Amino acid sequence: MAAADGILAMSAYAQQLAGSELPDDCFGARIQRAVERGEIERSRCPMLFIDYLAPSLDTTISAIGNAVWLFATHPDQWRLLREDPDRVKAAFNEALRNESPISCFTRESAGQLAFGHGEHACVGMGLARLEGAAVLTALVERVGTISLAGPPVRKRNNLIRSFASLPVEVSAA
């Protein structure tokens, strides 16, 4: 029942956003302009907001958790990243390639498919990469070592590869 209440609240919020004046350079304003041009039906506007916001929470959180797990289990790679923090974006992409948060997209392509591809490409992939890089940058600046503090527990989910629990210990940089 709590999930249903959350869905209703998110739907009401999306309806409110769809009718709000938004900053010109935000994603929501672009959706609104597409509605004004007749490219998107007005009734689809709130759902597009939800499609952009809701999936990104679980996948981005999962991607960051997967990256932390990879660094905790590969301390040599964490040390290399700390020695060259300009590689944070590349490191996050490599974490996505090794431990993609989405496990149901095809693996026919030799490329990295953590954000899907084609018509199933994640519209929020730029934001997810930005958030992941920001978290890794903050960790690189503050954390000397990352290690497992107990056995991680994977979350049971048919779509998203993530952790229900990831106990880690960190030391200050």
N, C-alpha and C positions, 0 to 999 in steps of 0.2 A: 504494500500500500504506500510506503514511503517513496518508492520509485515512481509510482503513478503521480503522487503529489509533486515530485520534482519535475516530471515531464510536463505537467500542467503549468507549473510556474515558469519553466523555460519557454513554453509555447506562448504564454501571456507576455513574457519579456520580449520575445521575438516580434510579436504583434506590435508592441509598444515601439520597439526600435524601427520597425518598418514605416511607421508614421511619424517618426522623429526627424528633426533636422540634425544631420550628422556632419562631422568635419569633411570637407571636400575630398581630402586625400585618403580617406579610410575605405576599406573594402565594402562596408555597408552602403556608403554613398554611391559607390560604383554600381552596386545592385540597384539602388533607387534610380540612378540615371538610366540604366538599361530598361527599367520599367517605364520611365517617362518616354523613352524612344520607341517603346512598343516591342522590344526584343524579349522581354520576360513578362509573363502575366502577373499583374499586381498580387493576385492571390498566392503566388509562389514565393513572393519576397520573404515572408517570415520563415518559411522552411529553408530557404537558401541561407539565411542567417544561422539557423540551427545546424544545417549541414556543414557550415564553416566552423562554428564554435565547438559543438559537442564532440565530434570525433577527435578533434585536435587535443582535447584534454587527456583522454586515455592514451592515445598513441604517443604524444609528446612526453608525458610522464613516464610511460613505459620505455621509450627510447632513452631517456636520461637514466632511468634505473638500470637498463641493460648496459649502458656505457659505464656506469659506476661499477657494476658487477665485472665487466671485462677488465677494467683497470685494477680492481681488487684482486682478480685472479691472474693478472699479468703485470706485476709491479714494475718490471723492466720497461714496459710501454708507458706506464705512468711517469717513470723517471725521465724517459726520453721526451715526453710531452712537456714536463716541467722545465727541461733544459731548452726547449724550443717552443714557447707558447704561441708563436705565430702559426703553428700547425693545428690549432684547436679546431677550426672548421673541417680540416681534412680528417682529424681524429674522430670527430663526431660522425662524419660520413662513413668512415671505416667501421665505427661501432654499429651504425645502421646496417651496413653491408653484412657484418658478421652476426648480429643479433637483431634482425628486423623486428619491430613491434607488430607488424602485420604478417601473418603466416599464410594467408589464403590467396594472395595474388600469384599468378603464374610465375614459374622460374624458367620459362622458355628462353628468355633473353639472358645474355651474358652480363648485362648491366645490373646495377643496383636497383632493386625494385621496392625498397622500403616504403616508398610513397606511391606505389602503384605505377601505372603507365597508361598512356592513351586516354580514353574517356574516363578511366578510373583513376587518373592521376589526382593526387591530393591537392586541393586548391590552397591549403594552408601549409604546404611544404616549406615555403620560404620563411614563414613565421616559426614553424617548428625548428628549422635549422638555426634561425636566429636565437630562439630560446635555448636550444641545446648548447650552442656555442657560448651563450652568455653564462649558463650554469657551469660549463667546463672551465671557462675563463676565470670565474670567481673561485672555483675549486683549485685551479692551478696556482692562483695568487695566494691562497690561504692554507692549502693542505700539502703536507710533505709526503705522507704515505696514506694509502687506503688499503685496508685488509679486511677479510671476512671475519666477523666476530661470532659466527655461528652458521649453521646450515641455511642457505637461502631456500625459500619455498616458492615454487612457481604458482601463479594464479591459474586456476582451471578456466580456460576460455577457448572457444573454438576459433576465435578470430585474432585476438590480441595476445602476443607473447610478452608477458610481464611477470613481475614478482608480487606475490601477496605479502612477502616478508623478505627483506634483504638487510640482515644485521651486518653493519660494517663499523670498523674502528678507523679513525683518522688521527693523524698527528699533525700538529701545526707546522707550517712551512718555516 
